[in-house]
């Protein structure tokens, strides 16, 4: 019996299609083969995960953070909790926005992790700015006469830069450590 002993080669003509797979194993990962380069780009964009929901949740967290900064800075007239609220805002925004960088079951991630980090930093800095503007407007409503920059420097001093740095670091951490479910 030729070809049945270990180490002997079989007759490829006699083996026929039995030695070959019908499709390559990598085909199980492909959804459907695109016909052209145009359909490839539309198929890739349609398989991306949703971006709007994580951005919406992060924007709500940023607005709540701005409201917290306003409450501490204007209503309580304190600097004690500003750095804490800024850090909490940045972390919440980053963790919530990190969902956009996680692939779904069928979809690719909506954004790369680096893009999510920069978007989280931008939203957090925006929240810090919104809280500072709201605090200044509150002071003007109470009879203040200083301009925005003068008021911020006179009232909060180095806390302004501290809020921005802590919010940035917390947002970057949250975007790279996240996501959280919820």
C-alpha positions in Angstrom: 0.0 0.0 0.0 1.7 3.1 -1.2 1.1 6.4 0.7 -0.2 4.9 3.9 3.1 4.6 5.7 4.2 7.5 7.9 6.6 9.8 6.0 5.4 8.7 2.6 3.8 11.2 0.3 0.4 10.5 -1.2 -0.5 10.9 -4.8 -1.7 14.5 -5.2 -3.7 13.6 -8.4 -5.5 10.8 -6.5 -6.2 13.0 -3.4 -8.0 15.7 -5.6 -10.0 18.4 -3.8 -9.9 16.5 -0.5 -6.7 18.2 0.5 -8.0 21.7 -0.1 -10.5 23.8 1.8 -13.5 25.2 0.0 -12.8 28.7 1.3 -9.8 30.2 3.1 -10.2 30.2 6.9 -10.0 34.0 7.0 -13.3 34.3 5.1 -15.2 33.6 8.3 -14.2 37.1 9.5 -15.4 38.9 6.4 -19.0 40.1 6.3 -19.4 40.3 2.5 -16.8 40.8 -0.1 -17.2 44.4 -1.4 -17.3 44.7 -5.2 -15.4 47.9 -5.6 -13.3 50.5 -3.7 -16.4 52.7 -3.3 -18.4 50.0 -1.8 -15.4 49.1 0.5 -15.3 52.7 1.9 -19.1 52.7 2.4 -19.0 49.3 4.0 -16.3 50.4 6.4 -18.1 53.5 7.4 -21.4 51.7 7.9 -19.7 49.1 10.2 -18.4 51.8 12.5 -19.9 52.0 16.0 -22.2 54.9 16.9 -20.4 58.0 18.0 -23.4 60.2 19.0 -24.4 58.4 22.2 -20.9 58.4 23.9 -20.4 62.1 22.9 -23.9 63.0 24.2 -23.2 61.3 27.6 -19.8 63.0 27.8 -21.3 66.4 27.0 -23.9 65.9 29.7 -21.1 65.1 32.2 -19.2 68.2 31.0 -22.3 70.4 31.6 -22.8 68.9 35.0 -19.1 69.6 35.7 -19.5 73.2 34.6 -22.5 73.5 36.9 -20.5 72.0 39.8 -17.7 74.5 39.1 -20.2 77.3 39.1 -21.7 76.1 42.3 -18.4 75.9 44.1 -16.9 79.1 42.7 -19.9 81.4 42.6 -22.6 80.2 44.9 -20.3 78.9 47.7 -17.6 81.5 46.9 -14.9 78.9 47.7 -11.8 77.6 46.0 -11.6 74.5 48.2 -13.4 72.1 45.9 -12.6 73.6 42.5 -9.7 71.2 41.8 -11.7 68.2 42.9 -14.7 69.1 40.7 -12.4 69.8 37.7 -10.7 66.4 38.2 -14.0 64.6 38.6 -15.4 66.3 35.5 -12.4 65.3 33.4 -12.5 61.7 34.6 -16.2 61.4 34.0 -16.0 62.9 30.5 -13.0 60.6 29.6 -14.6 57.5 30.9 -17.9 58.1 29.2 -16.3 59.1 25.9 -14.0 56.0 25.9 -17.0 53.9 24.7 -16.5 55.5 21.2 -13.1 53.7 21.0 -14.4 50.2 21.8 -15.4 48.0 18.9 -18.8 46.4 18.9 -19.7 42.9 17.9 -20.0 43.9 14.2 -18.8 47.4 14.1 -15.3 48.9 14.3 -14.7 51.6 16.9 -16.1 55.0 16.0 -12.9 56.8 16.9 -9.3 55.8 17.7 -8.2 55.9 21.3 -6.0 59.0 20.7 -8.9 60.8 19.1 -11.1 60.0 22.0 -8.5 61.3 24.4 -8.2 64.6 22.6 -12.0 65.0 22.4 -12.3 64.3 26.1 -9.6 66.9 26.9 -11.4 69.4 24.7 -14.8 68.8 26.4 -13.2 69.0 29.8 -11.5 72.3 29.1 -14.8 73.5 27.6 -16.5 72.6 30.9 -13.8 74.5 32.9 -14.3 77.6 30.6 -18.1 77.4 30.9 -17.9 77.2 34.7 -15.5 80.2 34.8 -17.7 82.3 32.5 -20.8 81.4 34.5 -19.0 82.4 37.7 -17.9 85.7 36.2 -21.4 86.5 35.0 -22.7 85.7 38.5 -20.2 88.2 40.0 -21.2 90.8 37.4 -24.9 90.2 38.5 -23.9 90.9 42.1 -22.3 94.3 41.1 -18.8 93.3 40.0 -17.0 95.6 37.7 -13.9 93.6 36.8 -13.4 92.2 33.3 -13.3 88.4 32.8 -9.5 88.0 32.9 -9.0 90.4 35.8 -11.8 88.7 37.8 -10.4 85.2 37.3 -6.9 86.2 38.2 -7.9 88.3 41.2 -10.4 85.8 42.6 -9.0 82.4 41.7 -5.3 83.0 40.8 -3.4 79.8 40.3 -6.5 77.7 40.6 -7.4 78.5 37.0 -4.3 76.8 35.7 -4.7 74.0 38.2 -8.2 73.3 37.1 -7.2 73.1 33.5 -4.2 70.8 34.2 -6.1 68.4 36.5 -9.1 68.3 34.1 -6.7 67.5 31.2 -4.9 64.8 33.1 -8.1 63.2 34.4 -9.7 63.3 30.9 -6.7 61.7 29.4 -6.7 59.0 32.1 -10.4 58.3 31.7 -10.2 58.1 27.9 -7.4 55.6 28.0 -8.7 53.6 31.0 -12.4 53.5 30.1 -15.0 52.8 29.1 -17.6 52.5 31.9 -20.9 50.9 31.3 -24.1 52.9 31.9 
